Amino acid sequence: MLADALLSRLEQVHSRGAGKWAARCPAHADKSPSLSIREVEDGQILVHCFSGCPPKEICGALGLSLRDLFGDSRQDHSARPLPPQRADLATLAFRFYLHSLDLQLRGESVLQAAQYLDTSEWSDQERGIAMQAVSNAYHDLDRAELFSEVAFQLRLRHLTKEYARYGCRDRAA
């Protein structure tokens, strides 16, 4: 594999001299370049993540195997599809929270509208449809609560990782 093929799969690639680059590590939620890439004379590519990600995980996140880093790998990597991007915990939390708000708004809107319906002249079929809509609204509210809890847990995990990543310590001790 050529270094150019590997570099095209990475984000925020910066040259660090002849045959040396830095980039964001694809194996973890990286905000700044922590991955070092070096192409050596025999065509091998060396990768090192300063956050501690093993080379196997780095290659896996790029849809590659360790064998692909060696110059004798003659596979055509340009035809191989790129792996899907993994969303970080903060992004997932935000998506779950938005979905919970959508479900909550929909459920509350249906229940509020149902309060003002006069079903006295409706057929049994129409009442059944209305009752199903009310049932679905309560189901949406239950799901909104669940999605909100998942969003909270994801935010908590994200903050815990960020706290550990930046080495915050209790300074009151």
N, C-alpha and C positions, 0 to 999 in steps of 0.2 A: 504494500500500500504506500502510496506517496503521501508525504506530509500535507500537500495541498488538499487531498481528498479528506483527510482527517480534519484539517482546519476549517473546511467548508461546513462541517457539521457542528461547529462550536460557536459560542456567542462571545462577543467582546474580545476578539483576538487582537493581541498587541505583539509586535515584533520586539524581541529582546536581544537582537544581534543575529549574526549569520546562523541559520538553522535552529534558532531558539524562539519560542513564543510563550505568551501567557494568555490564558482564557478563563472564562467562567467554567467551573466544573459542572458537567451535566448530571453527575450522580447525586448531588445535593443542592438545596436551595442556596445558590451562591449569589451574593450581591456584588462582589468585586472579584476580579480574577485571582483564583487560588490554584489553578491548574497550570503546571509547567510542562511544556512540550519541547522535546529536543530531537532533532533528526541527526543520527550519527552516520559516519562515513559508509558503513556497510548497508545502509538503507533501512536500518531499524529505527523505530520511533519509540522514544522513551517518554512516559507520562508519569507525573508525580503530582498528587493533590496535597497541598499543604494543610488541608483540613483533615486529612487522614483517610480519604476514600481509597480503597484498594483498586489497582489497575483493572481488575476483572469487572468491578462495578462501573467504572468509568466507561470501559468498552461496551458493557451491556447497555448502558444508558444511550449509547450512540448506535446501537444495533450491530456491534462488531464483536469479534472474539479476540482473545489475546494474540492468537496466531496472526491476526490481521496487522499487528504492529511490526511484524518482521518483514524484511524486504523480499523474502522468497514467496510471499503470498501473492499468487497471480490471479486472484479473483477480481472480477469487475465490480467495484464498489459503487460505481456511478448508477447502476441499475437498481441497487438495493434501496428500498424506500427508507426514508428517515423515520426513526421511532417517534411516536407521538410525544409532545412536550408534556412533562409532568407539571401540574399546577402546584404551587407551593401551598402550605397550610393556610396562609392568610387569604389567598385567592379562593380556596375551597370554602373557607368559613364565610367569606363574603357572598359566594354563590348560594350556599345553604340559607344564609340569612335573607337574601333577596327572595328566594323561593318561599321561605316561611312567611314573609310579608305578603307575597302574592296570594298564597293560600288563605291567610288570615283576612285580607281585604275581600277576597271573593266570598268566603264563608259568611263574614259579617254583613256584606251587602245583600246576600240572598236572604239571610234571616231577618234583616231589617225590612226588606221589601215584603216578606211573607207575613209580617205582622199586620199589614194593611189590606190583605186580600179578603174579599168577601166570597167565600166558597159556597154559599147557600144555594146558588143556582147552577153550580157546576155538576157535571156528570161524574159518576164514580171513576171513570178513566182519567178525567182531568184532575180530580182530587188525588188520585194515585200518583200522577206525574208530579203534582205539587209536593206531595209528601216525600217522594223520592228526591226531589231537589232540596228539600229541607234536610233530609237524612244525609245527602251528599255534603251539604254545607257544614253540618256538625262533624262529618268525617274530615273535611278540609281543615276545620279548626283544630282537630286532634293532630292531624299531620303537621300543621303549622307549628304547633307546640313542640312536636318531635324534631322538626327541622331546625327550629330555633335552639333547642338543646344541643343538637349536633354542631351547629355553628358556634355555640359557646364553647363546647369542648375542643373544637378545632382551633379557635382563637387562643384558648388556654394553652394548648400544646405548642402553638406557634410562639407565644410569648415565653414559654418555658425554654424552648430551644434558643430563642434570641437572647434570653437572659444568660443561658449557659454559654452561648457562642461568644458573647462579648465579655464574659468573665466578671459579671457584676457581683460584687461582694457586699455583705452587710457591713457597713462602715461604722455602725454604732457599737460594735463589739469591742 
